[in-house]
């Protein structure tokens, strides 16, 4: 893990090139390519230097080859224009597209989904979900390759599991599984990260 950090194989969010990230929305099929990852990339960029204005997030409802190919070509045109003009066109904004590749919504707030903010149009239609690690306290970035640990009892008391409440049988099972080593304490960061990174 440390070698991956030191060799530059860990994406910290330090990218300046214009980027359009297009994914096929397959959450209803429980596809392994979950839609949460594009938001993790954006968050890493924001955490790195506070700016993700060079990242555009697009989603297609499903994975129709023809619709995907058209969007890929459109994205390449927009990237070429962006690089030549050194400015984004109005079409190089966050967006979502229906199964046929037709635009559903575009704009700065279409992916808004955090508490206290009106749900964006794309976020409402293309729901993204947490992961077991997020439920256990890790943040969206997924930056923990090896976690520090804390006792199960502490995790059950300190709000690690948010709104999830365990009954006594589930608590016993947690103790049996993690009792000797404890559970991840994501608040302490990555135990595998080199000190100079």
HELIX and SHEET records of a PDB file:
HELIX    1   1 UNK A    2  UNK A    6  1                                   5    
HELIX    2   2 UNK A   27  UNK A   29  5                                   3    
HELIX    3   3 UNK A   37  UNK A   49  1                                  13    
HELIX    4   4 UNK A   65  UNK A   85  1                                  21    
HELIX    5   5 UNK A  121  UNK A  125  1                                   5    
HELIX    6   6 UNK A  132  UNK A  135  1                                   4    
HELIX    7   7 UNK A  152  UNK A  157  1                                   6    
HELIX    8   8 UNK A  168  UNK A  178  1                                  11    
HELIX    9   9 UNK A  186  UNK A  188  5                                   3    
SHEET    1   A 4 UNK A  19  UNK A  25  0                                        
SHEET    2   A 4 UNK A  55  UNK A  61  1                                        
SHEET    3   A 4 UNK A  95  UNK A  97  1                                        
SHEET    4   A 4 UNK A 103  UNK A 106 -1                                        
SHEET    1   B 2 UNK A 149  UNK A 150  0                                        
SHEET    2   B 2 UNK A 183  UNK A 184 -1                                        
END                                                                             
